[in-house]
Amino acid sequence: MNRRHLLAGWFCAGTIGFIAGCGKSDAPPPVEISYRASLVGVGKVIVLGNPSNHHLYNVRVAGRNLQQAYTASVKATGHLPPGGVVEVGFITFGNWKPESGETIEVYADNFDTPKISIIP
């Protein structure tokens, strides 16, 4: 094993935390989930913010209506930088429009557990 491989292993295992390619976290992705009314009056818009110092990759949003056993899933963004914000609504989802009472799950690379929220 050369010096570069040793340094890469130390970096991934160090106290800096996890980054893309350095393992997985059991915690949900560090996103803030909020909602706003749709500008065209169809459902709600899901607003995802990244308040952390970590870059989040392949951020995906799944919506679930448990009463109707309906789900929809979409890739919100390939990269959500620190301080970044992305919005997802019915246009992004296609035919599904997020409504009050439905469950939202947010996934990102290197996070095994989704961040879960219920649309108010």
Secondary structure as a PSIPRED ss2 file (coil, helix, strand):
# PSIPRED VFORMAT (PSIPRED V4.0)

   1 M C   1.000  0.000  0.000
   2 N C   1.000  0.000  0.000
   3 R H   0.000  1.000  0.000
   4 R H   0.000  1.000  0.000
   5 H H   0.000  1.000  0.000
   6 L H   0.000  1.000  0.000
   7 L H   0.000  1.000  0.000
   8 A H   0.000  1.000  0.000
   9 G H   0.000  1.000  0.000
  10 W H   0.000  1.000  0.000
  11 F H   0.000  1.000  0.000
  12 C H   0.000  1.000  0.000
  13 A H   0.000  1.000  0.000
  14 G C   1.000  0.000  0.000
  15 T C   1.000  0.000  0.000
  16 I C   1.000  0.000  0.000
  17 G C   1.000  0.000  0.000
  18 F C   1.000  0.000  0.000
  19 I C   1.000  0.000  0.000
  20 A C   1.000  0.000  0.000
  21 G C   1.000  0.000  0.000
  22 C C   1.000  0.000  0.000
  23 G C   1.000  0.000  0.000
  24 K C   1.000  0.000  0.000
  25 S E   0.000  0.000  1.000
  26 D C   1.000  0.000  0.000
  27 A C   1.000  0.000  0.000
  28 P C   1.000  0.000  0.000
  29 P C   1.000  0.000  0.000
  30 P C   1.000  0.000  0.000
  31 V C   1.000  0.000  0.000
  32 E E   0.000  0.000  1.000
  33 I E   0.000  0.000  1.000
  34 S E   0.000  0.000  1.000
  35 Y E   0.000  0.000  1.000
  36 R E   0.000  0.000  1.000
  37 A E   0.000  0.000  1.000
  38 S C   1.000  0.000  0.000
  39 L C   1.000  0.000  0.000
  40 V C   1.000  0.000  0.000
  41 G C   1.000  0.000  0.000
  42 V C   1.000  0.000  0.000
  43 G C   1.000  0.000  0.000
  44 K E   0.000  0.000  1.000
  45 V E   0.000  0.000  1.000
  46 I E   0.000  0.000  1.000
  47 V E   0.000  0.000  1.000
  48 L E   0.000  0.000  1.000
  49 G E   0.000  0.000  1.000
  50 N C   1.000  0.000  0.000
  51 P C   1.000  0.000  0.000
  52 S C   1.000  0.000  0.000
  53 N C   1.000  0.000  0.000
  54 H C   1.000  0.000  0.000
  55 H C   1.000  0.000  0.000
  56 L E   0.000  0.000  1.000
  57 Y E   0.000  0.000  1.000
  58 N E   0.000  0.000  1.000
  59 V E   0.000  0.000  1.000
  60 R E   0.000  0.000  1.000
  61 V E   0.000  0.000  1.000
  62 A E   0.000  0.000  1.000
  63 G E   0.000  0.000  1.000
  64 R E   0.000  0.000  1.000
  65 N E   0.000  0.000  1.000
  66 L C   1.000  0.000  0.000
  67 Q C   1.000  0.000  0.000
  68 Q C   1.000  0.000  0.000
  69 A C   1.000  0.000  0.000
  70 Y E   0.000  0.000  1.000
  71 T E   0.000  0.000  1.000
  72 A E   0.000  0.000  1.000
  73 S E   0.000  0.000  1.000
  74 V E   0.000  0.000  1.000
  75 K E   0.000  0.000  1.000
  76 A E   0.000  0.000  1.000
  77 T E   0.000  0.000  1.000
  78 G E   0.000  0.000  1.000
  79 H E   0.000  0.000  1.000
  80 L E   0.000  0.000  1.000
  81 P C   1.000  0.000  0.000
  82 P C   1.000  0.000  0.000
  83 G C   1.000  0.000  0.000
  84 G C   1.000  0.000  0.000
  85 V E   0.000  0.000  1.000
  86 V E   0.000  0.000  1.000
  87 E E   0.000  0.000  1.000
  88 V E   0.000  0.000  1.000
  89 G C   1.000  0.000  0.000
  90 F H   0.000  1.000  0.000
  91 I H   0.000  1.000  0.000
  92 T H   0.000  1.000  0.000
  93 F H   0.000  1.000  0.000
  94 G C   1.000  0.000  0.000
  95 N C   1.000  0.000  0.000
  96 W C   1.000  0.000  0.000
  97 K C   1.000  0.000  0.000
  98 P C   1.000  0.000  0.000
  99 E C   1.000  0.000  0.000
 100 S C   1.000  0.000  0.000
 101 G C   1.000  0.000  0.000
 102 E C   1.000  0.000  0.000
 103 T E   0.000  0.000  1.000
 104 I E   0.000  0.000  1.000
 105 E E   0.000  0.000  1.000
 106 V E   0.000  0.000  1.000
 107 Y E   0.000  0.000  1.000
 108 A C   1.000  0.000  0.000
 109 D C   1.000  0.000  0.000
 110 N C   1.000  0.000  0.000
 111 F E   0.000  0.000  1.000
 112 D C   1.000  0.000  0.000
 113 T C   1.000  0.000  0.000
 114 P C   1.000  0.000  0.000
 115 K E   0.000  0.000  1.000
 116 I E   0.000  0.000  1.000
 117 S E   0.000  0.000  1.000
 118 I E   0.000  0.000  1.000
 119 I C   1.000  0.000  0.000
 120 P C   1.000  0.000  0.000
